[in-house]
Amino acid sequence: MRRVAFVVAALSAILLGATGARAGTFCQKAIATDHGKVVRSTNGVIVYTNGSAVFACSESKHQAPGLVILDKGYKVVQVEASNGRCVAIRFGGAGKLDQILMKDLGGKQVGSGVQDIGYGLSFGKVYSMSVSPNCAVAWGEATGGGSGPKTYRVRLEAFGSATSVPYGVVQEIATVKSVNDVKGVEVTAQGRKVRVRWTEGGVAKAKVLPA
C-alpha cells in the first residue's frame, strides 16, 4: 500500500539566514538547526533524525525537508541514494512491517511517498533495495502470514520526474521462488528508462521499463 507522509517543514531553510554566521556547509547548518544526528551519508544525501522526525539533506539542491514522524517501534535500517537528490529510506522494527519512504530532493512534489510492505498481512520484509539516478527505487521483498508460506517479489516504484516510468505506481517486476532471489535487486538509469536486475535460481535476469 502506498501512502503520502507529511510533516511540518524543517526549520533549516527558514533559519539559515539567521544562522549565516555559523561555519559549515548548508547541510551542516540544517542538521544543527534541527538538532539532528546523522544516520547515513551516501551519494550526496545526508539522512538525519532528531529522535522523532526524519530529515534528508541535499547539499547540491540546498534542500533539507522533514520527511516523516517515526511511528512507534520503527527506526531507520537502510538508506540508499543517488545523484545527490534521489533517496529511499527503509524503516523497520521488531514485529513490524517494513516501510520504504522515497523522496526526490530536487523535485516539486509535496510530501513523501511511503510504501508499506505486506500491508494487511502479518509479515513484510525488504531484503534488498536500490535507487537509480533518475529517482526510481527497486526492491526485493517477502510477504506472508506469520509462519505460513511467503511470497517473494521484485518490485519498483518511480518517485521523480526524471524518468518515464509512471510516478507513484508500484511496478510488479517478477514473482520469484526463494528468499535468495530477492537479495540482490538493483536498478540503474537507462536514459529516461530504468533497468532492473535480479536473479532467479542463480540465473541473472533483467527488465527495462517502460518496455
ZADOTI-211708 format. One record per residue (C-alpha): x, z, y. Coordinates in steps of 0.1 Angstrom, whole numbers, plus 2048, in hexadecimal, padded with zeros to 3 digits. Layout:
XZY...
This chain:
80080080080D7F782380680C84181380E86482482E8718238378958368548A683B85E8CA8568478D88798558D78848648F98A58538F789E83390988B8479248A586192A8C584D9278C484894C8C486D9528E18729398F585594591386B94D91687592993286391792B84E8F991882F8ED8F38288F08EC8368CD9028558D38EE85D8F28CD8578E08D686E8C38E18898DB8C08858EF8AB8888CF8C08A58C28C688F8A38DC8908858E98708768DD8688538ED84684F8FF82C8639018098559037E58618FD7ED8868E08058818E182B8828C583F8728C286387D8A988087C8A289F8918938B087386F8A487687188088488786387989784B8928AB82B88F8C381F8AA8D27FC8AF8F07FB8C68ED7D68CB8C87D68D38C97F78E78AB8048D48A68278C588282B8BC8728488AA86583988985285387684B87887285788285083B88C83883F8AE8288578AD80A86788C81488A88481E89F8658258AF85A8058BB83680D8C282182C8C87FC82B8CE7E784B8DA7C58568E37B28758E27D188C8BC7CF88D8AB7CE86B8A77EF85A8957FD83B89482283388A83081187A8528118758677F187188A7E586B89E7C58498947B684387B7D383D8567D38598437E485383380686481781886481583E86F7F584E8767ED8728847CF8868967E18A38997BF8B58747B68B18557BC8C683F7CB8AA8307ED8B283480889884680687783A7F88568398118398348068148288217FC83781A7DA81D8207BE8008287D67E48387C27FB8407A480F85E79B83184D7998428357B18678317B487F8187C489E8107B08AE7F77C88A97EB7EB8B97D08018B37C38248BA79F8318C87968548A678685C8937A68558847A58328887C28198887BC7F48867D87DA8837E07B58697FA7AC85A80C78F83681979181E82977980C84876F82186676783186374581E84473C82B82073C83B81375B8377F176D8587E377A8567CB79886C7B97B185B7B67D38627AB7F68547B081985D7A083A85C7B685886B7A087486577F88688677087C87976485A85D74C85085176483582F7728408337938538277B384381B7A482282A7B08018377937EC8367977C78577897BB85879279684B7AA77C8677B376586B7C77458837E474B8917FB7658B27EA7628A27CA7708987DB7918B97EC7988CC7CF7A88B37BE7BF8C37AC7DD8B67977FA8C977F8118BF76882D8BE7438288B573584A89274285188D74682C8987628168A87617F38A177E7DB8B77847BD8B279B79F8B979B77A8A379A75B8B37A573B8D579F74A8CC77C7558CF77577B8AF76978C8A875E7B088B7537C588A7447E886D74C80085973A80E85B7227F0
